[in-house]
Amino acid sequence: MNRSAFYRYHPLPLFLYFVFVLLLTMFSFDPILLTVSLLGAVSFFIFVNRSRLKVKNFILYSIVFLTATLSNPLFSHNGITVLFFMGDNAVTLESIYYGMNIGLMIVSVMIWCRNYSICVTEDKFLYLFSKPLPKAALILSCAIRFIPLFRQKFRQISDAQKGLGMYETKKGFQKLRFLLNVFSALVTWSLEKSIETADSMKSRGYELKGKTSFSPFVFRKRDCVLLVSSIVLFFATVVGIASGSFEFSFYPVVTAAPWTKLKTVCLAAFTFYSLIPLFVELKENYLWKYYVSKI
């Protein structure tokens, strides 16, 4: 897999960066903040995956956004701007706006989680939590790792059964039976794999106190800069949220907090914070082209 430049940072500032940006995205309800967060997540995702980007990567996010937008008016009928009636229930413009905002938040969180999976891999997660929480770190690391392994093994078992001619029939129940066979084989394989992993880690003394382990991660100056920048920009945004500068209400009418200098500063801080991964990628890409031109 083609790793990004942001991936090469130390696990600690990387993990804190994504935790902070996810917290700000999940607990802020201002559409401007959520839009900025979405732009930061999408820009980094597109830049890293630009060589293999496909339309289907965004189909799921579009479905999630539309589902949240269209489903909220079916359950919430608050708001004073009535567009039309569905039976005895009013569909209001404010409820649609509220659903769009919820969809925006969910999609932003989903794409940030995709970016997290690119940068904070299983070995980095294990490095961070193997000492304070060894068992929990091992279980979570294995669970995260098993997801792509399950998909790969599922395709292998399915292809093997197709080669045996077990999918030639087009009957629905027959296909369902074959899929259940694949799932059964997959569960058996996963249990065997988990036992092998547990025995392997135990034989290596994973739970022994005072054990030492090799680590390829070195905390450099750039990691310190990222860590300090994340903490400063995170708390700068938190100050704006706590002060009420980003208060936003949809019911009964759409109202927002007045625009102030504090709101401008905090929004600029969060914008820069959301775009840090993109800035890192652009910088490394520019340096790469510059040094190549000097050869």
VODOKE-196094 format. One line per field, with one value per residue (C-alpha): z, y, x. Coordinates in steps of 0.05 Angstrom, whole numbers, plus 32768, in hexadecimal, padded with zeros to 4 digits. Layout:
BEGIN
z	Z | ...
y	Y | ...
x	X | ...
This chain:
BEGIN
z	8000 | 7FEF | 8033 | 803B | 8056 | 8092 | 80A1 | 80B0 | 80EE | 8134 | 814C | 8189 | 8164 | 812D | 815D | 8184 | 8144 | 812C | 8171 | 8177 | 8132 | 813C | 817F | 8161 | 8127 | 8151 | 8188 | 815E | 813D | 8114 | 80C9 | 80B9 | 80E7 | 80CC | 8084 | 8093 | 80B4 | 8077 | 8047 | 806F | 8072 | 8028 | 800F | 8035 | 801F | 7FD6 | 7FD6 | 7FF5 | 7FC9 | 7F8A | 7F61 | 7F71 | 7F80 | 7F66 | 7F67 | 7F92 | 7FCB | 7FD5 | 7FC5 | 800C | 8029 | 7FF9 | 800E | 8058 | 804D | 8025 | 8057 | 8092 | 806B | 8053 | 8091 | 80C4 | 80A9 | 80B0 | 80FB | 810E | 80FB | 8120 | 80FE | 80E4 | 8099 | 8081 | 803B | 8033 | 805A | 805A | 8075 | 80B5 | 80BF | 80A7 | 8084 | 8098 | 807A | 80BF | 80C7 | 8083 | 8096 | 80D8 | 80B2 | 8082 | 80BE | 80DE | 809B | 8095 | 80D9 | 80CD | 8089 | 80A6 | 80DE | 80AE | 807F | 80BA | 80D2 | 808D | 8091 | 80D7 | 80BD | 8088 | 80B9 | 80FC | 80EB | 8119 | 812C | 813F | 816A | 818B | 8198 | 81BB | 81E9 | 81F1 | 8233 | 8257 | 823B | 821D | 8218 | 81FF | 81CD | 81B2 | 81AB | 8189 | 815B | 8146 | 813C | 810E | 80E9 | 80E0 | 80B9 | 8078 | 8084 | 8087 | 8045 | 8024 | 803F | 802B | 7FE3 | 7FE3 | 7FFE | 7FCF | 7F92 | 7FA6 | 7FA9 | 7F66 | 7F48 | 7F60 | 7F3C | 7F7A | 7F61 | 7F1D | 7F33 | 7F34 | 7F68 | 7FA4 | 7FDA | 7FBB | 7FBA | 8002 | 8016 | 7FF4 | 8017 | 8059 | 8049 | 803B | 807C | 80A3 | 8087 | 8096 | 80DF | 80E6 | 80C8 | 80F5 | 8134 | 8120 | 8110 | 8153 | 8179 | 8151 | 8160 | 81AA | 81AF | 8187 | 81B4 | 81F3 | 81DB | 81CE | 8215 | 8203 | 824A | 826F | 829A | 8289 | 8243 | 820D | 81C4 | 8185 | 816D | 812A | 8140 | 8152 | 816E | 8143 | 8141 | 810E | 813C | 8175 | 8147 | 8133 | 817C | 8195 | 815A | 8165 | 81AF | 81A3 | 8169 | 818B | 81CA | 81A0 | 817E | 81C0 | 81DB | 81A2 | 81AC | 81F7 | 81F1 | 81C6 | 8187 | 815F | 817C | 8147 | 814C | 8118 | 813E | 813B | 810A | 80F2 | 811E | 8127 | 8159 | 8144 | 811F | 814C | 814A | 8179 | 8148 | 810E | 8134 | 814B | 8106 | 80E7 | 811B | 810C | 80C0 | 80C5 | 80F4 | 80C3 | 8089 | 80AC | 808B | 8046 | 8054 | 8067 | 8027 | 7FFB | 801C | 8013 | 7FCC | 7FBC | 7FDC | 7FB6 | 7F73 | 7F85 | 7F96 | 7F59 | 7F2D | 7F4A | 7F36
y	8000 | 8046 | 8067 | 80B2 | 80E2 | 80EF | 80A5 | 80A9 | 80D4 | 80B7 | 8090 | 80BD | 80FF | 80DB | 80B8 | 80F8 | 811F | 80F1 | 80EB | 8137 | 8143 | 810C | 812A | 816F | 8153 | 8128 | 815B | 819A | 81AA | 81E7 | 81DA | 8204 | 81DB | 819A | 81B1 | 81C4 | 8181 | 815D | 8184 | 8174 | 812A | 8125 | 814C | 811F | 80E0 | 80F4 | 8109 | 80C8 | 809C | 80C5 | 808E | 805B | 8087 | 806F | 808A | 804F | 806A | 80A1 | 807C | 8064 | 80A9 | 80C7 | 8092 | 80A0 | 80EB | 80E5 | 80B3 | 80E1 | 811D | 80FB | 80D1 | 8108 | 812C | 80EB | 80E9 | 8133 | 8164 | 81A1 | 81E3 | 821B | 8216 | 81E1 | 81C7 | 8194 | 815F | 8114 | 80FE | 8125 | 8132 | 8171 | 816F | 81AE | 81CF | 81D1 | 8186 | 817C | 81AB | 8185 | 8143 | 8160 | 8176 | 8131 | 8111 | 8142 | 812E | 80E3 | 80E6 | 8111 | 80DF | 80A4 | 80C3 | 80D8 | 8090 | 8079 | 80AA | 8090 | 8049 | 8060 | 8082 | 805E | 8015 | 7FD8 | 7FDA | 8024 | 8017 | 7FDC | 8008 | 803D | 800F | 7FCF | 7FE6 | 8007 | 7FD9 | 7F9B | 7F6D | 7FA2 | 7FBB | 7F75 | 7F67 | 7FA8 | 7FA3 | 7F5C | 7F71 | 7FAB | 7F7F | 7F46 | 7F72 | 7F75 | 7F2D | 7F17 | 7F39 | 7F1B | 7ED5 | 7EDA | 7EE9 | 7EAE | 7E7D | 7E97 | 7E93 | 7E4C | 7E37 | 7E5A | 7E31 | 7DF2 | 7E08 | 7E15 | 7E57 | 7E41 | 7E3E | 7E7F | 7E69 | 7E97 | 7E61 | 7E3C | 7E7B | 7E89 | 7E43 | 7E4C | 7E8F | 7E6E | 7E3A | 7E72 | 7E94 | 7E53 | 7E48 | 7E90 | 7E8A | 7E4A | 7E6B | 7EA8 | 7E7D | 7E58 | 7E99 | 7EB8 | 7E7B | 7E7C | 7EC7 | 7EBD | 7E84 | 7EAB | 7EE8 | 7EBE | 7E99 | 7EDC | 7EF3 | 7F2A | 7F2E | 7F29 | 7F65 | 7F8A | 7F6F | 7F98 | 7F9E | 7FBC | 7FFC | 801D | 805D | 8099 | 80D9 | 8111 | 815C | 815A | 812C | 815E | 8196 | 816D | 815A | 81A2 | 81BD | 818A | 819B | 81E7 | 81E7 | 81B5 | 81DF | 821E | 81FF | 81E5 | 822C | 8244 | 820B | 8214 | 8260 | 8255 | 8273 | 8236 | 822D | 821A | 820B | 81EE | 81F0 | 8213 | 823E | 823A | 8268 | 826F | 8292 | 82D8 | 82DC | 82F5 | 82FB | 82BF | 8296 | 82AB | 8298 | 8256 | 8244 | 8255 | 8228 | 81EE | 81F9 | 81F6 | 81BA | 8193 | 81A1 | 818D | 8148 | 8168 | 819C | 8164 | 813E | 817C | 818D | 8148 | 8144 | 8187 | 8172 | 8130 | 8153 | 8187 | 8153 | 812A | 8167 | 816F | 812A
x	8000 | 801A | 8022 | 801A | 804D | 8020 | 8023 | 806D | 8063 | 806A | 802D | 8020 | 8014 | 7FEF | 7FC0 | 7FB3 | 7FA7 | 7F70 | 7F51 | 7F4E | 7F31 | 7EFD | 7EE8 | 7EE0 | 7EB8 | 7E8A | 7E7B | 7E74 | 7E32 | 7E45 | 7E3D | 7E7A | 7EA7 | 7E8B | 7E96 | 7EDE | 7EE8 | 7ECB | 7EF6 | 7F35 | 7F24 | 7F11 | 7F4D | 7F7E | 7F5A | 7F59 | 7FA2 | 7FBA | 7F8E | 7F90 | 7FB1 | 7F7B | 7F3F | 7EFC | 7EB6 | 7E9F | 7ECA | 7E98 | 7E57 | 7E4F | 7E5A | 7E27 | 7DF4 | 7E01 | 7DFA | 7DB9 | 7D9D | 7DA8 | 7D8D | 7D4D | 7D3E | 7D40 | 7D02 | 7CDC | 7CE7 | 7CF0 | 7CBA | 7CD4 | 7CE0 | 7CB4 | 7CC3 | 7C93 | 7CA3 | 7C6B | 7C44 | 7C4C | 7C09 | 7C00 | 7C4A | 7C6C | 7CAF | 7CD5 | 7D12 | 7D33 | 7D2E | 7D4F | 7D88 | 7D90 | 7D94 | 7DC8 | 7DF1 | 7DEE | 7E01 | 7E3B | 7E55 | 7E4E | 7E71 | 7EA9 | 7EB5 | 7EB4 | 7EE8 | 7F14 | 7F11 | 7F28 | 7F62 | 7F72 | 7F76 | 7FA8 | 7FD6 | 7FCE | 7FD9 | 7FD6 | 8020 | 801B | 7FDD | 8000 | 803E | 8014 | 7FEB | 8013 | 8032 | 7FF7 | 7FC1 | 7FE4 | 7FA7 | 7F77 | 7FAA | 7FB6 | 7F6C | 7F5D | 7F99 | 7F86 | 7F3E | 7F53 | 7F83 | 7F51 | 7F20 | 7F4A | 7F60 | 7F18 | 7F09 | 7F46 | 7F37 | 7EEE | 7F02 | 7F33 | 7EFF | 7ECA | 7EF8 | 7F0B | 7EC2 | 7EB4 | 7EED | 7ECA | 7E8B | 7E62 | 7E46 | 7E2E | 7DE5 | 7DBE | 7D8C | 7D89 | 7D87 | 7DC1 | 7DEB | 7DD8 | 7DEE | 7E31 | 7E3B | 7E2C | 7E61 | 7E93 | 7E80 | 7E88 | 7ECD | 7EDF | 7ECA | 7EF3 | 7F2F | 7F27 | 7F24 | 7F63 | 7F86 | 7F74 | 7F8E | 7FCF | 7FD7 | 7FCA | 7FFC | 8030 | 802B | 802D | 806B | 808D | 8080 | 804F | 8032 | 8075 | 8087 | 80C6 | 80C9 | 80EA | 80D7 | 80F3 | 80D1 | 80DE | 80BC | 80E8 | 80CC | 80E9 | 80E3 | 80AB | 8083 | 808C | 8073 | 8035 | 8027 | 802C | 8004 | 7FCD | 7FC6 | 7FC7 | 7F96 | 7F69 | 7F61 | 7F5A | 7F1E | 7F03 | 7F06 | 7EDA | 7EA8 | 7EA6 | 7E9B | 7E5D | 7E7C | 7E66 | 7E21 | 7DEF | 7DA5 | 7D76 | 7D34 | 7D05 | 7D2D | 7D75 | 7D9E | 7DE9 | 7E15 | 7E2C | 7E6E | 7EA6 | 7EF1 | 7EF7 | 7ECE | 7EFB | 7F3A | 7F1E | 7F04 | 7F47 | 7F69 | 7F3B | 7F42 | 7F8E | 7F89 | 7F5C | 7F8B | 7FCC | 7FCF | 7FC4 | 7FFA | 802B | 801B | 8023 | 8065 | 8082 | 8069 | 808A | 80CC | 80CB | 80C1 | 80F6 | 812B | 811A | 8124 | 816A | 8180
